[in-house]
Amino acid sequence: MLEADETLLYLVRHGATPANEQRPYVLQGHGIDTSLSDTGRRQADAVAGFLADRPLDVVLSSPMKRARETAAAIAAPHGIAPGVLESISECDVGRWEGRDWGSIMEDDTEAYHLFMDDPAAHGYPEGESYADVLDRVGGPLDGVLADHRGQAVAVIAHNIVNRVYVARLMGWPLSRAREIRQDNTGINVIRGRDDEITLMSFNVRFHLDDAGL
């Protein structure tokens, strides 16, 4: 039972899409809006089962298909109609959308090395930096915690969105946010109480391990 001044936030990455499964790996940002793959649907079912026996009052997602489909699976056992949080769509990866790192390094060498050295200061060319993403999503996610006292909330978002927010809660510089692993349907557990926001755990994936995913 949550205290009246407490919010429990499950910040979840969406299930896998065909782009997530492509090898070599290709960047999938704001510009690719695809549905979940078969594996992604199994991951969504697994995380939904994991959260089914836990109190859950509100489910919100990014407006992107992969997040909305994951949110629908999580919300169903609770009889909740998921809402959309427009501001938490995935990062705009600019001219690197749909490209793999090998070709980027070969064709866009200088920008590649600047990004790898510090993605907060040097973002995706013609897109966002990690600092831009945190500026966009930090306030709305803080707002979810402030606006839902006494409730448990699931928010389904994206790899970079989750990384930068978790990095902030950990006190890490955004230049290191790429080191924070966010598996598809991995869960970050965050508690808001009074004016404090605490990261309880990150990238929880018991449900994936149990399902062999």
C-alpha positions as CSV (number, residue, x, y, z in Angstrom):
1,M,0.0,0.0,0.0
2,L,1.4,3.3,-1.1
3,E,1.5,6.3,1.3
4,A,-0.7,9.3,0.3
5,D,2.4,11.3,-0.5
6,E,4.1,8.6,-2.5
7,T,4.1,7.7,-6.2
8,L,5.5,4.4,-7.6
9,L,6.6,4.7,-11.2
10,Y,7.4,1.8,-13.5
11,L,9.4,3.3,-16.4
12,V,9.4,0.6,-19.1
13,R,11.1,0.4,-22.5
14,H,8.8,-0.8,-25.3
15,G,8.9,-4.3,-26.7
16,A,11.2,-5.1,-29.6
17,T,10.4,-4.1,-33.2
18,P,11.9,-5.5,-36.4
19,A,14.4,-2.6,-36.4
20,N,15.6,-3.7,-32.9
21,E,16.2,-7.2,-34.2
22,Q,18.0,-6.2,-37.4
23,R,21.7,-7.1,-37.7
24,P,23.8,-5.1,-38.0
25,Y,21.8,-3.0,-35.6
26,V,20.2,0.1,-37.1
27,L,19.2,3.2,-35.3
28,Q,15.5,3.6,-34.7
29,G,14.5,7.0,-33.5
30,H,11.5,9.3,-33.7
31,G,11.3,8.9,-37.5
32,I,10.6,5.1,-37.6
33,D,7.2,4.4,-36.1
34,T,6.6,0.6,-36.5
35,S,4.6,-2.0,-34.6
36,L,6.1,-4.7,-32.3
37,S,7.7,-7.8,-33.8
38,D,6.6,-11.2,-32.8
39,T,9.3,-11.2,-30.2
40,G,8.2,-7.8,-29.0
41,R,4.7,-9.0,-28.5
42,R,6.0,-11.9,-26.4
43,Q,8.0,-9.4,-24.4
44,A,5.0,-7.2,-23.9
45,D,3.0,-10.2,-22.7
46,A,5.8,-11.1,-20.3
47,V,6.0,-7.7,-18.7
48,A,2.2,-7.5,-18.6
49,G,2.2,-10.8,-16.7
50,F,4.9,-9.6,-14.3
51,L,3.0,-6.4,-13.5
52,A,-0.5,-8.1,-13.5
53,D,-0.3,-9.0,-9.8
54,R,1.0,-5.6,-8.7
55,P,-1.2,-2.6,-8.0
56,L,-1.3,-0.3,-11.0
57,D,-3.6,2.7,-11.3
58,V,-2.4,4.5,-14.4
59,V,-0.7,3.5,-17.7
60,L,0.8,6.1,-20.0
61,S,2.9,5.8,-23.1
62,S,4.8,7.6,-25.8
63,P,2.6,8.3,-28.8
64,M,4.7,5.9,-30.9
65,K,3.2,2.6,-32.0
66,R,5.7,0.3,-30.3
67,A,5.1,2.1,-26.9
68,R,1.3,2.2,-27.3
69,E,1.1,-1.5,-28.1
70,T,3.3,-2.4,-25.1
71,A,1.1,-0.1,-22.9
72,A,-2.0,-1.8,-24.1
73,A,-0.7,-5.2,-23.0
74,I,0.3,-3.9,-19.6
75,A,-3.0,-2.1,-19.0
76,A,-5.3,-4.9,-20.0
77,P,-5.1,-7.1,-16.9
78,H,-5.9,-4.0,-14.8
79,G,-8.8,-2.9,-16.9
80,I,-7.1,0.5,-17.5
81,A,-7.4,2.5,-20.7
82,P,-3.8,3.7,-21.4
83,G,-3.2,7.4,-21.9
84,V,-0.6,9.1,-24.1
85,L,2.2,11.4,-22.9
86,E,3.1,13.2,-26.1
87,S,6.4,14.6,-24.9
88,I,8.2,11.3,-24.4
89,S,8.6,10.0,-27.9
90,E,12.0,8.6,-28.9
91,C,15.0,10.8,-29.7
92,D,15.3,12.4,-33.1
93,V,18.4,10.7,-34.5
94,G,18.5,13.0,-37.5
95,R,20.3,11.9,-40.6
96,W,21.3,8.6,-38.9
97,E,17.8,7.3,-38.8
98,G,17.7,3.7,-40.1
99,R,21.5,3.4,-40.5
100,D,23.9,1.1,-38.8
101,W,26.9,2.2,-36.7
102,G,29.4,0.7,-39.2
103,S,28.2,2.8,-42.1
104,I,27.9,5.9,-39.9
105,M,31.5,5.6,-38.7
106,E,32.7,5.2,-42.3
107,D,30.6,7.9,-43.9
108,D,30.2,10.5,-41.1
109,T,33.4,9.9,-39.2
110,E,33.9,13.2,-37.4
111,A,30.3,13.5,-36.2
112,Y,30.4,9.8,-35.1
113,H,33.5,10.4,-32.9
114,L,32.1,13.6,-31.4
115,F,28.8,11.8,-30.6
116,M,30.6,8.8,-29.1
117,D,32.8,11.1,-27.0
118,D,29.9,13.1,-25.5
119,P,26.3,12.5,-26.8
120,A,25.1,15.2,-24.5
121,A,27.2,17.9,-26.1
122,H,27.3,16.6,-29.6
123,G,24.0,15.0,-30.6
124,Y,22.7,13.2,-33.6
125,P,23.4,15.3,-36.7
126,E,20.3,17.2,-37.7
127,G,18.6,15.7,-34.6
128,E,18.7,15.9,-30.8
129,S,21.5,15.5,-28.3
130,Y,21.0,13.6,-25.0
131,A,20.8,17.0,-23.3
132,D,18.0,18.0,-25.6
133,V,16.1,14.8,-24.8
134,L,16.4,15.3,-21.1
135,D,15.2,18.8,-21.4
136,R,12.2,17.5,-23.3
137,V,11.3,14.5,-21.1
138,G,12.6,15.3,-17.6
139,G,9.9,17.8,-16.6
140,P,6.9,15.6,-17.9
141,L,8.3,12.5,-16.1
142,D,8.8,14.5,-12.9
143,G,5.2,15.7,-13.4
144,V,3.9,12.2,-13.5
145,L,5.4,11.5,-10.2
146,A,4.1,14.8,-8.7
147,D,0.6,14.4,-10.2
148,H,-0.2,10.8,-9.1
149,R,0.5,10.7,-5.4
150,G,-0.8,7.6,-3.7
151,Q,-0.8,5.8,-7.1
152,A,1.3,3.3,-9.0
153,V,1.9,4.4,-12.6
154,A,3.5,2.6,-15.6
155,V,5.0,4.8,-18.3
156,I,6.2,3.1,-21.5
157,A,8.9,5.0,-23.3
158,H,12.1,4.4,-25.2
159,N,15.8,3.5,-24.9
160,I,17.3,7.0,-25.0
161,V,14.4,8.6,-23.1
162,N,14.8,6.1,-20.3
163,R,18.6,6.3,-20.3
164,V,18.8,10.0,-19.9
165,Y,16.2,10.1,-17.1
166,V,17.8,7.3,-15.2
167,A,21.2,8.9,-15.6
168,R,19.9,12.0,-14.0
169,L,18.4,10.1,-11.1
170,M,21.7,8.2,-10.7
171,G,23.7,11.5,-10.7
172,W,25.6,10.4,-13.8
173,P,26.8,12.9,-16.4
174,L,24.7,12.5,-19.6
175,S,27.9,11.8,-21.4
176,R,27.8,8.3,-19.8
177,A,24.1,7.6,-20.4
178,R,24.9,5.2,-23.2
179,E,26.4,2.9,-20.6
180,I,23.0,2.4,-19.0
181,R,21.4,-0.7,-20.4
182,Q,17.7,-0.6,-21.3
183,D,16.5,-4.0,-22.6
184,N,13.2,-4.1,-24.5
185,T,10.5,-4.2,-21.7
186,G,13.1,-3.7,-19.0
187,I,11.6,-2.0,-16.0
188,N,13.0,0.9,-14.0
189,V,11.4,1.3,-10.6
190,I,11.2,4.9,-9.3
191,R,9.7,6.3,-6.2
192,G,8.5,9.9,-5.7
193,R,7.9,11.1,-2.2
194,D,7.6,14.7,-1.1
195,D,10.2,16.5,-3.2
196,E,12.5,13.4,-3.5
197,I,12.7,11.1,-6.5
198,T,14.6,7.9,-6.0
199,L,15.7,5.2,-8.4
200,M,14.9,1.9,-6.7
201,S,16.2,-0.4,-9.5
202,F,16.8,-0.2,-13.2
203,N,16.4,-2.5,-16.2
204,V,14.6,-5.2,-14.2
205,R,14.2,-8.2,-16.6
206,F,13.1,-11.2,-14.5
207,H,10.1,-11.6,-16.7
208,L,12.3,-11.8,-19.8
209,D,14.6,-14.4,-18.2
210,D,11.6,-16.5,-17.0
211,A,10.1,-16.4,-20.5
212,G,13.4,-17.3,-22.2
213,L,13.5,-13.9,-24.0
